[in-house]
């Protein structure tokens, strides 16, 4: 089976939307370190449990985290494959801009006639 590496426009939109909020970035960071329950995540924020659940749902819709049930708890872990795909997208943007800057540098360094 070949893993999909290119993100669709909808996936890109969801990833950037998910990462646009500091709380969601923090949840992602914490779930990269280890799988955590939504309750454990919520305990560290000055917001309601429902608000944290909504943040997790946005991350889940962006496929940046995976949520699973274990008894009455909902456990959340980061999805390193999607994070790698998002990182590859950003690397392509970086390569594009570096090549444009290199071309501009070359143009600016040409001697005037």
Chimera marker file (.cmm) of the C-alpha trace (Angstrom):
<marker_set name="trace">
<marker id="1" x="0.000" y="0.000" z="0.000" r="1" g="1" b="0" radius="0.5"/>
<marker id="2" x="1.337" y="3.431" z="-0.953" r="1" g="1" b="0" radius="0.5"/>
<marker id="3" x="0.944" y="6.150" z="1.664" r="1" g="1" b="0" radius="0.5"/>
<marker id="4" x="-0.613" y="9.387" z="0.464" r="1" g="1" b="0" radius="0.5"/>
<marker id="5" x="1.859" y="12.251" z="0.793" r="1" g="1" b="0" radius="0.5"/>
<marker id="6" x="0.169" y="15.162" z="-0.970" r="1" g="1" b="0" radius="0.5"/>
<marker id="7" x="-2.433" y="17.029" z="1.016" r="1" g="1" b="0" radius="0.5"/>
<marker id="8" x="-5.629" y="18.161" z="-0.672" r="1" g="1" b="0" radius="0.5"/>
<marker id="9" x="-6.614" y="21.815" z="-0.500" r="1" g="1" b="0" radius="0.5"/>
<marker id="10" x="-9.300" y="20.932" z="2.071" r="1" g="1" b="0" radius="0.5"/>
<marker id="11" x="-6.763" y="19.086" z="4.220" r="1" g="1" b="0" radius="0.5"/>
<marker id="12" x="-4.347" y="22.011" z="4.033" r="1" g="1" b="0" radius="0.5"/>
<marker id="13" x="-7.115" y="24.397" z="5.095" r="1" g="1" b="0" radius="0.5"/>
<marker id="14" x="-8.033" y="22.169" z="8.057" r="1" g="1" b="0" radius="0.5"/>
<marker id="15" x="-4.394" y="21.793" z="9.165" r="1" g="1" b="0" radius="0.5"/>
<marker id="16" x="-3.682" y="25.523" z="9.093" r="1" g="1" b="0" radius="0.5"/>
<marker id="17" x="-7.007" y="26.281" z="10.800" r="1" g="1" b="0" radius="0.5"/>
<marker id="18" x="-6.202" y="23.745" z="13.513" r="1" g="1" b="0" radius="0.5"/>
<marker id="19" x="-2.731" y="25.181" z="14.087" r="1" g="1" b="0" radius="0.5"/>
<marker id="20" x="-3.978" y="28.784" z="14.178" r="1" g="1" b="0" radius="0.5"/>
<marker id="21" x="-4.818" y="28.583" z="17.895" r="1" g="1" b="0" radius="0.5"/>
<marker id="22" x="-2.237" y="28.357" z="20.688" r="1" g="1" b="0" radius="0.5"/>
<marker id="23" x="-4.391" y="25.951" z="22.719" r="1" g="1" b="0" radius="0.5"/>
<marker id="24" x="-4.623" y="23.507" z="19.828" r="1" g="1" b="0" radius="0.5"/>
<marker id="25" x="-0.873" y="23.745" z="19.183" r="1" g="1" b="0" radius="0.5"/>
<marker id="26" x="-0.301" y="22.993" z="22.873" r="1" g="1" b="0" radius="0.5"/>
<marker id="27" x="-2.683" y="20.021" z="22.789" r="1" g="1" b="0" radius="0.5"/>
<marker id="28" x="-0.846" y="18.715" z="19.743" r="1" g="1" b="0" radius="0.5"/>
<marker id="29" x="2.522" y="19.136" z="21.476" r="1" g="1" b="0" radius="0.5"/>
<marker id="30" x="1.280" y="17.355" z="24.599" r="1" g="1" b="0" radius="0.5"/>
<marker id="31" x="-0.182" y="14.459" z="22.613" r="1" g="1" b="0" radius="0.5"/>
<marker id="32" x="3.070" y="14.091" z="20.688" r="1" g="1" b="0" radius="0.5"/>
<marker id="33" x="4.802" y="13.424" z="23.998" r="1" g="1" b="0" radius="0.5"/>
<marker id="34" x="2.249" y="10.782" z="25.049" r="1" g="1" b="0" radius="0.5"/>
<marker id="35" x="-1.344" y="9.719" z="24.603" r="1" g="1" b="0" radius="0.5"/>
<marker id="36" x="-3.624" y="11.582" z="27.002" r="1" g="1" b="0" radius="0.5"/>
<marker id="37" x="-7.254" y="11.540" z="27.976" r="1" g="1" b="0" radius="0.5"/>
<marker id="38" x="-9.408" y="14.519" z="27.078" r="1" g="1" b="0" radius="0.5"/>
<marker id="39" x="-10.023" y="14.934" z="30.821" r="1" g="1" b="0" radius="0.5"/>
<marker id="40" x="-6.283" y="15.158" z="31.536" r="1" g="1" b="0" radius="0.5"/>
<marker id="41" x="-5.870" y="17.674" z="28.731" r="1" g="1" b="0" radius="0.5"/>
<marker id="42" x="-8.810" y="19.761" z="29.990" r="1" g="1" b="0" radius="0.5"/>
<marker id="43" x="-7.436" y="19.895" z="33.533" r="1" g="1" b="0" radius="0.5"/>
<marker id="44" x="-4.574" y="22.143" z="32.402" r="1" g="1" b="0" radius="0.5"/>
<marker id="45" x="-6.635" y="24.838" z="30.671" r="1" g="1" b="0" radius="0.5"/>
<marker id="46" x="-8.714" y="27.655" z="32.060" r="1" g="1" b="0" radius="0.5"/>
<marker id="47" x="-11.736" y="26.697" z="29.979" r="1" g="1" b="0" radius="0.5"/>
<marker id="48" x="-14.576" y="24.234" z="30.111" r="1" g="1" b="0" radius="0.5"/>
<marker id="49" x="-14.206" y="20.554" z="29.335" r="1" g="1" b="0" radius="0.5"/>
<marker id="50" x="-16.554" y="21.085" z="26.372" r="1" g="1" b="0" radius="0.5"/>
<marker id="51" x="-14.285" y="23.811" z="24.984" r="1" g="1" b="0" radius="0.5"/>
<marker id="52" x="-11.281" y="21.470" z="25.147" r="1" g="1" b="0" radius="0.5"/>
<marker id="53" x="-13.353" y="18.761" z="23.461" r="1" g="1" b="0" radius="0.5"/>
<marker id="54" x="-14.069" y="21.212" z="20.626" r="1" g="1" b="0" radius="0.5"/>
<marker id="55" x="-10.360" y="21.990" z="20.253" r="1" g="1" b="0" radius="0.5"/>
<marker id="56" x="-9.619" y="18.249" z="20.095" r="1" g="1" b="0" radius="0.5"/>
<marker id="57" x="-12.388" y="17.841" z="17.491" r="1" g="1" b="0" radius="0.5"/>
<marker id="58" x="-10.768" y="20.508" z="15.280" r="1" g="1" b="0" radius="0.5"/>
<marker id="59" x="-7.408" y="18.727" z="15.558" r="1" g="1" b="0" radius="0.5"/>
<marker id="60" x="-9.122" y="15.419" z="14.813" r="1" g="1" b="0" radius="0.5"/>
<marker id="61" x="-10.885" y="16.878" z="11.740" r="1" g="1" b="0" radius="0.5"/>
<marker id="62" x="-7.468" y="18.029" z="10.514" r="1" g="1" b="0" radius="0.5"/>
<marker id="63" x="-6.196" y="14.473" z="11.113" r="1" g="1" b="0" radius="0.5"/>
<marker id="64" x="-3.441" y="15.829" z="13.362" r="1" g="1" b="0" radius="0.5"/>
<marker id="65" x="-4.665" y="13.697" z="16.282" r="1" g="1" b="0" radius="0.5"/>
<marker id="66" x="-6.446" y="10.387" z="16.634" r="1" g="1" b="0" radius="0.5"/>
<marker id="67" x="-9.037" y="9.872" z="19.366" r="1" g="1" b="0" radius="0.5"/>
<marker id="68" x="-10.044" y="6.457" z="20.638" r="1" g="1" b="0" radius="0.5"/>
<marker id="69" x="-12.325" y="5.160" z="23.324" r="1" g="1" b="0" radius="0.5"/>
<marker id="70" x="-11.019" y="3.148" z="26.237" r="1" g="1" b="0" radius="0.5"/>
<marker id="71" x="-13.866" y="2.426" z="28.608" r="1" g="1" b="0" radius="0.5"/>
<marker id="72" x="-15.421" y="5.758" z="29.520" r="1" g="1" b="0" radius="0.5"/>
<marker id="73" x="-12.341" y="7.751" z="28.601" r="1" g="1" b="0" radius="0.5"/>
<marker id="74" x="-11.450" y="9.259" z="25.244" r="1" g="1" b="0" radius="0.5"/>
<marker id="75" x="-7.717" y="9.070" z="24.615" r="1" g="1" b="0" radius="0.5"/>
<marker id="76" x="-5.969" y="11.407" z="22.217" r="1" g="1" b="0" radius="0.5"/>
<marker id="77" x="-2.617" y="10.966" z="20.505" r="1" g="1" b="0" radius="0.5"/>
<marker id="78" x="-0.900" y="12.942" z="17.782" r="1" g="1" b="0" radius="0.5"/>
<marker id="79" x="-0.719" y="11.416" z="14.308" r="1" g="1" b="0" radius="0.5"/>
<marker id="80" x="2.939" y="11.653" z="13.274" r="1" g="1" b="0" radius="0.5"/>
<marker id="81" x="2.110" y="10.718" z="9.661" r="1" g="1" b="0" radius="0.5"/>
<marker id="82" x="-0.120" y="13.760" z="9.141" r="1" g="1" b="0" radius="0.5"/>
<marker id="83" x="2.375" y="15.978" z="10.932" r="1" g="1" b="0" radius="0.5"/>
<marker id="84" x="5.074" y="14.707" z="8.555" r="1" g="1" b="0" radius="0.5"/>
<marker id="85" x="2.819" y="15.433" z="5.557" r="1" g="1" b="0" radius="0.5"/>
<marker id="86" x="2.174" y="18.973" z="6.813" r="1" g="1" b="0" radius="0.5"/>
<marker id="87" x="5.895" y="19.430" z="7.410" r="1" g="1" b="0" radius="0.5"/>
<marker id="88" x="6.632" y="18.265" z="3.851" r="1" g="1" b="0" radius="0.5"/>
<marker id="89" x="4.144" y="20.819" z="2.527" r="1" g="1" b="0" radius="0.5"/>
<marker id="90" x="5.886" y="23.600" z="4.447" r="1" g="1" b="0" radius="0.5"/>
<marker id="91" x="9.262" y="22.382" z="3.197" r="1" g="1" b="0" radius="0.5"/>
<marker id="92" x="8.008" y="22.659" z="-0.398" r="1" g="1" b="0" radius="0.5"/>
<marker id="93" x="6.877" y="26.230" z="0.268" r="1" g="1" b="0" radius="0.5"/>
<marker id="94" x="10.260" y="26.991" z="1.802" r="1" g="1" b="0" radius="0.5"/>
<marker id="95" x="12.063" y="25.533" z="-1.229" r="1" g="1" b="0" radius="0.5"/>
<marker id="96" x="9.900" y="27.611" z="-3.556" r="1" g="1" b="0" radius="0.5"/>
<marker id="97" x="10.638" y="30.846" z="-1.730" r="1" g="1" b="0" radius="0.5"/>
<marker id="98" x="14.351" y="30.083" z="-1.368" r="1" g="1" b="0" radius="0.5"/>
<marker id="99" x="14.628" y="29.504" z="-5.124" r="1" g="1" b="0" radius="0.5"/>
<marker id="100" x="12.848" y="32.817" z="-5.787" r="1" g="1" b="0" radius="0.5"/>
<marker id="101" x="15.161" y="34.655" z="-3.413" r="1" g="1" b="0" radius="0.5"/>
<marker id="102" x="18.188" y="32.991" z="-5.023" r="1" g="1" b="0" radius="0.5"/>
<marker id="103" x="17.008" y="34.156" z="-8.455" r="1" g="1" b="0" radius="0.5"/>
<marker id="104" x="16.463" y="37.669" z="-7.127" r="1" g="1" b="0" radius="0.5"/>
<marker id="105" x="19.951" y="37.667" z="-5.578" r="1" g="1" b="0" radius="0.5"/>
<marker id="106" x="21.404" y="36.568" z="-8.915" r="1" g="1" b="0" radius="0.5"/>
<marker id="107" x="19.571" y="39.332" z="-10.751" r="1" g="1" b="0" radius="0.5"/>
<marker id="108" x="20.684" y="41.959" z="-8.280" r="1" g="1" b="0" radius="0.5"/>
<marker id="109" x="24.301" y="40.845" z="-8.395" r="1" g="1" b="0" radius="0.5"/>
<marker id="110" x="24.532" y="41.103" z="-12.206" r="1" g="1" b="0" radius="0.5"/>
<marker id="111" x="26.693" y="44.030" z="-13.277" r="1" g="1" b="0" radius="0.5"/>
<marker id="112" x="24.895" y="46.944" z="-14.880" r="1" g="1" b="0" radius="0.5"/>
<marker id="113" x="25.823" y="47.690" z="-18.484" r="1" g="1" b="0" radius="0.5"/>
<link id1="1" id2="2" r="1" g="1" b="0" radius="0.2"/>
<link id1="2" id2="3" r="1" g="1" b="0" radius="0.2"/>
<link id1="3" id2="4" r="1" g="1" b="0" radius="0.2"/>
<link id1="4" id2="5" r="1" g="1" b="0" radius="0.2"/>
<link id1="5" id2="6" r="1" g="1" b="0" radius="0.2"/>
<link id1="6" id2="7" r="1" g="1" b="0" radius="0.2"/>
<link id1="7" id2="8" r="1" g="1" b="0" radius="0.2"/>
<link id1="8" id2="9" r="1" g="1" b="0" radius="0.2"/>
<link id1="9" id2="10" r="1" g="1" b="0" radius="0.2"/>
<link id1="10" id2="11" r="1" g="1" b="0" radius="0.2"/>
<link id1="11" id2="12" r="1" g="1" b="0" radius="0.2"/>
<link id1="12" id2="13" r="1" g="1" b="0" radius="0.2"/>
<link id1="13" id2="14" r="1" g="1" b="0" radius="0.2"/>
<link id1="14" id2="15" r="1" g="1" b="0" radius="0.2"/>
<link id1="15" id2="16" r="1" g="1" b="0" radius="0.2"/>
<link id1="16" id2="17" r="1" g="1" b="0" radius="0.2"/>
<link id1="17" id2="18" r="1" g="1" b="0" radius="0.2"/>
<link id1="18" id2="19" r="1" g="1" b="0" radius="0.2"/>
<link id1="19" id2="20" r="1" g="1" b="0" radius="0.2"/>
<link id1="20" id2="21" r="1" g="1" b="0" radius="0.2"/>
<link id1="21" id2="22" r="1" g="1" b="0" radius="0.2"/>
<link id1="22" id2="23" r="1" g="1" b="0" radius="0.2"/>
<link id1="23" id2="24" r="1" g="1" b="0" radius="0.2"/>
<link id1="24" id2="25" r="1" g="1" b="0" radius="0.2"/>
<link id1="25" id2="26" r="1" g="1" b="0" radius="0.2"/>
<link id1="26" id2="27" r="1" g="1" b="0" radius="0.2"/>
<link id1="27" id2="28" r="1" g="1" b="0" radius="0.2"/>
<link id1="28" id2="29" r="1" g="1" b="0" radius="0.2"/>
<link id1="29" id2="30" r="1" g="1" b="0" radius="0.2"/>
<link id1="30" id2="31" r="1" g="1" b="0" radius="0.2"/>
<link id1="31" id2="32" r="1" g="1" b="0" radius="0.2"/>
<link id1="32" id2="33" r="1" g="1" b="0" radius="0.2"/>
<link id1="33" id2="34" r="1" g="1" b="0" radius="0.2"/>
<link id1="34" id2="35" r="1" g="1" b="0" radius="0.2"/>
<link id1="35" id2="36" r="1" g="1" b="0" radius="0.2"/>
<link id1="36" id2="37" r="1" g="1" b="0" radius="0.2"/>
<link id1="37" id2="38" r="1" g="1" b="0" radius="0.2"/>
<link id1="38" id2="39" r="1" g="1" b="0" radius="0.2"/>
<link id1="39" id2="40" r="1" g="1" b="0" radius="0.2"/>
<link id1="40" id2="41" r="1" g="1" b="0" radius="0.2"/>
<link id1="41" id2="42" r="1" g="1" b="0" radius="0.2"/>
<link id1="42" id2="43" r="1" g="1" b="0" radius="0.2"/>
<link id1="43" id2="44" r="1" g="1" b="0" radius="0.2"/>
<link id1="44" id2="45" r="1" g="1" b="0" radius="0.2"/>
<link id1="45" id2="46" r="1" g="1" b="0" radius="0.2"/>
<link id1="46" id2="47" r="1" g="1" b="0" radius="0.2"/>
<link id1="47" id2="48" r="1" g="1" b="0" radius="0.2"/>
<link id1="48" id2="49" r="1" g="1" b="0" radius="0.2"/>
<link id1="49" id2="50" r="1" g="1" b="0" radius="0.2"/>
<link id1="50" id2="51" r="1" g="1" b="0" radius="0.2"/>
<link id1="51" id2="52" r="1" g="1" b="0" radius="0.2"/>
<link id1="52" id2="53" r="1" g="1" b="0" radius="0.2"/>
<link id1="53" id2="54" r="1" g="1" b="0" radius="0.2"/>
<link id1="54" id2="55" r="1" g="1" b="0" radius="0.2"/>
<link id1="55" id2="56" r="1" g="1" b="0" radius="0.2"/>
<link id1="56" id2="57" r="1" g="1" b="0" radius="0.2"/>
<link id1="57" id2="58" r="1" g="1" b="0" radius="0.2"/>
<link id1="58" id2="59" r="1" g="1" b="0" radius="0.2"/>
<link id1="59" id2="60" r="1" g="1" b="0" radius="0.2"/>
<link id1="60" id2="61" r="1" g="1" b="0" radius="0.2"/>
<link id1="61" id2="62" r="1" g="1" b="0" radius="0.2"/>
<link id1="62" id2="63" r="1" g="1" b="0" radius="0.2"/>
<link id1="63" id2="64" r="1" g="1" b="0" radius="0.2"/>
<link id1="64" id2="65" r="1" g="1" b="0" radius="0.2"/>
<link id1="65" id2="66" r="1" g="1" b="0" radius="0.2"/>
<link id1="66" id2="67" r="1" g="1" b="0" radius="0.2"/>
<link id1="67" id2="68" r="1" g="1" b="0" radius="0.2"/>
<link id1="68" id2="69" r="1" g="1" b="0" radius="0.2"/>
<link id1="69" id2="70" r="1" g="1" b="0" radius="0.2"/>
<link id1="70" id2="71" r="1" g="1" b="0" radius="0.2"/>
<link id1="71" id2="72" r="1" g="1" b="0" radius="0.2"/>
<link id1="72" id2="73" r="1" g="1" b="0" radius="0.2"/>
<link id1="73" id2="74" r="1" g="1" b="0" radius="0.2"/>
<link id1="74" id2="75" r="1" g="1" b="0" radius="0.2"/>
<link id1="75" id2="76" r="1" g="1" b="0" radius="0.2"/>
<link id1="76" id2="77" r="1" g="1" b="0" radius="0.2"/>
<link id1="77" id2="78" r="1" g="1" b="0" radius="0.2"/>
<link id1="78" id2="79" r="1" g="1" b="0" radius="0.2"/>
<link id1="79" id2="80" r="1" g="1" b="0" radius="0.2"/>
<link id1="80" id2="81" r="1" g="1" b="0" radius="0.2"/>
<link id1="81" id2="82" r="1" g="1" b="0" radius="0.2"/>
<link id1="82" id2="83" r="1" g="1" b="0" radius="0.2"/>
<link id1="83" id2="84" r="1" g="1" b="0" radius="0.2"/>
<link id1="84" id2="85" r="1" g="1" b="0" radius="0.2"/>
<link id1="85" id2="86" r="1" g="1" b="0" radius="0.2"/>
<link id1="86" id2="87" r="1" g="1" b="0" radius="0.2"/>
<link id1="87" id2="88" r="1" g="1" b="0" radius="0.2"/>
<link id1="88" id2="89" r="1" g="1" b="0" radius="0.2"/>
<link id1="89" id2="90" r="1" g="1" b="0" radius="0.2"/>
<link id1="90" id2="91" r="1" g="1" b="0" radius="0.2"/>
<link id1="91" id2="92" r="1" g="1" b="0" radius="0.2"/>
<link id1="92" id2="93" r="1" g="1" b="0" radius="0.2"/>
<link id1="93" id2="94" r="1" g="1" b="0" radius="0.2"/>
<link id1="94" id2="95" r="1" g="1" b="0" radius="0.2"/>
<link id1="95" id2="96" r="1" g="1" b="0" radius="0.2"/>
<link id1="96" id2="97" r="1" g="1" b="0" radius="0.2"/>
<link id1="97" id2="98" r="1" g="1" b="0" radius="0.2"/>
<link id1="98" id2="99" r="1" g="1" b="0" radius="0.2"/>
<link id1="99" id2="100" r="1" g="1" b="0" radius="0.2"/>
<link id1="100" id2="101" r="1" g="1" b="0" radius="0.2"/>
<link id1="101" id2="102" r="1" g="1" b="0" radius="0.2"/>
<link id1="102" id2="103" r="1" g="1" b="0" radius="0.2"/>
<link id1="103" id2="104" r="1" g="1" b="0" radius="0.2"/>
<link id1="104" id2="105" r="1" g="1" b="0" radius="0.2"/>
<link id1="105" id2="106" r="1" g="1" b="0" radius="0.2"/>
<link id1="106" id2="107" r="1" g="1" b="0" radius="0.2"/>
<link id1="107" id2="108" r="1" g="1" b="0" radius="0.2"/>
<link id1="108" id2="109" r="1" g="1" b="0" radius="0.2"/>
<link id1="109" id2="110" r="1" g="1" b="0" radius="0.2"/>
<link id1="110" id2="111" r="1" g="1" b="0" radius="0.2"/>
<link id1="111" id2="112" r="1" g="1" b="0" radius="0.2"/>
<link id1="112" id2="113" r="1" g="1" b="0" radius="0.2"/>
</marker_set>
